Amino acid sequence: MANNPSELVAAFRGAARPLTSEEEAGLLPVLASVLERCEGAWPGVMLAPVLFAAHLGRHAPAGEPPAQALSALHCEDLYLALAAVEGQRAALDALESTVLTPAGRAVRRVEDSEAFVDEVLQLTRLRLLVEDGGRAPRLTEYAGRGPLRRWAEAVSLGIALSLKRRPERSTPLDDALIAADLGATDPELEHIRQSYRPAFRAAFAEALSLLSPRDRNLLRMGLVQGLGVESLGALHQVHASTVSRWMAKAREALLDHTRGALARRFALNTSQLDSLLRVLDGSLELSLASLLKEG
């Protein structure tokens, strides 16, 4: 509760229509009750009461008495959405478990694959929580007129359907791609192309499966979706330089795992193995798109 209870009414009134004296008199207990209910719904999530009162004022349906207008809103969901946009860890955790996880189950109706669902949910998180090109995070547009879970599900399904309709943006790691990366002027590399291409793809896929979920997600979002370190940092609530370090370590781990997988499959000498890994490093951005979609 605000130090001065009238601050709640003033914050609501400043964001809503003008109120009659009678409406103002009955508003404070309603706001106090809503705040108590919201704080109880999300333990550990705390918003400044006047901030939330103003938020309620902006979204309360016009032309109705305030108490009736507030009863029409999903106030607990508005509270969670605003706290999540502010980056509160408890709110982000609650958003994940109560909103995004159920949305993932809905996305499976579009395509029942872990890779697809993961990609859609990552894009949903970005759209909901990260500013994009000067546009505020989409979660700021949630008005509380329906359950947040259903609203976010609609966002996720829109993304899922868009991904299913789009032309394939990635180039498979096929003969043409490997030939372009290797070139035809190096006989040793041409020999590797002919002899080890299937093993290369299998080793790369195995290496991806050994990465942590966070590292796979970073590579997908950074190298496949083309998101910058600033956006990824905002999503993970860390500095962009931290994301850069994570990405570098993920790529290094991918190369190390691939080297190990190839060494187990074939008796390659050091020169051949290093040549093949140069191909991997050069084509990483292209091949990741194909392999991550499959895995």
Long-range contacts (C-beta under 8 A, 24 or more apart in sequence): 1-32, 1-35, 1-49, 2-49, 2-50, 2-53, 5-32, 7-49, 7-50, 7-53, 8-32, 8-35, 8-49, 8-50, 8-53, 9-53, 10-50, 11-50, 11-51, 11-53, 11-54, 11-57, 12-53, 12-54, 12-56, 12-57, 12-60, 12-66, 13-57, 14-54, 14-57, 15-54, 15-55, 15-56, 15-57, 15-58, 16-57, 16-58, 16-60, 16-62, 16-66, 17-62, 17-63, 19-66, 23-65, 23-66, 26-65, 26-66, 26-67, 27-66, 27-67, 30-66, 30-67, 30-70, 31-56, 31-70, 34-70, 34-75, 37-75, 37-76, 38-75, 38-76, 38-78, 38-79, 39-79, 41-76, 41-79, 41-80, 42-76, 42-79, 42-80, 42-83, 42-90, 42-91, 42-94, 43-90, 44-90, 45-79, 45-80, 45-83, 45-88, 45-90, 45-91, 45-94, 46-83, 46-88, 47-79, 47-82, 47-83, 47-86, 51-82, 52-78, 52-79, 52-82, 55-82, 59-143, 59-144, 72-145, 73-144, 73-145, 74-144, 74-145, 74-146, 74-147, 74-148, 75-144, 77-142, 77-144, 77-147, 77-148, 77-149, 78-142, 78-143, 78-144, 78-148, 80-148, 81-139, 81-140, 81-142, 81-144, 81-148, 84-128, 84-129, 84-139, 85-129, 85-137, 85-139, 85-140, 87-237, 89-237, 92-129, 92-237, 95-128, 98-149, 99-148, 99-149, 99-152, 100-124, 100-125, 100-152, 100-156, 102-149, 102-153, 103-149, 103-152, 103-153, 103-155, 103-156, 103-157, 104-156, 106-153, 106-156, 106-157, 107-156, 107-157, 107-160, 110-157, 110-160, 110-161, 110-164, 111-160, 111-164, 114-295, 115-292, 115-293, 115-294, 115-295, 116-160, 116-163, 116-293, 118-217, 118-220, 119-163, 119-220, 119-225, 119-292, 119-293, 120-156, 120-159, 120-160, 120-163, 121-156, 122-217, 122-220, 122-221, 122-225, 122-235, 123-159, 123-163, 123-225, 124-152, 124-155, 124-156, 124-159, 125-235, 126-221, 126-227, 126-231, 126-235, 127-155, 127-159, 128-152, 128-155, 129-234, 129-235, 130-231, 130-234, 130-235, 131-234, 132-231, 169-289, 170-224, 170-286, 170-288, 170-289, 170-290, 170-293, 171-286, 171-289, 171-290, 172-290, 173-200, 173-201, 173-204, 173-283, 173-286, 173-287, 173-290, 173-291, 177-283, 177-286, 177-287, 178-279, 178-283, 181-279, 181-282, 181-283, 182-279, 186-275, 188-271, 188-272, 188-275, 189-275, 189-279, 192-272, 192-275, 192-276, 192-279, 196-262, 196-266, 196-268, 196-272, 196-276, 199-262, 199-265, 199-266, 200-262, 200-276, 200-279, 200-280, 201-287, 201-291, 202-261, 202-265, 203-258, 203-261, 203-262, 203-265, 204-254, 204-258, 204-261, 204-280, 204-287, 204-291, 205-291, 205-294, 205-295, 206-257, 206-258, 206-261, 207-254, 207-255, 207-256, 207-257, 207-258, 207-260, 207-261, 208-254, 208-257, 208-288, 208-291, 208-292, 208-295, 209-295, 210-253, 210-257, 211-250, 211-253, 211-254, 211-257, 214-246, 215-246, 215-249, 215-250, 215-253, 215-254, 216-250, 216-292, 218-243, 218-246, 218-247, 218-250, 219-247, 219-250, 219-251, 219-254, 219-288, 219-292, 220-288, 220-292, 222-247, 223-284, 223-285, 223-288, 223-289, 224-285, 224-288, 224-289, 224-292, 251-284, 254-280, 254-284, 255-280, 255-281
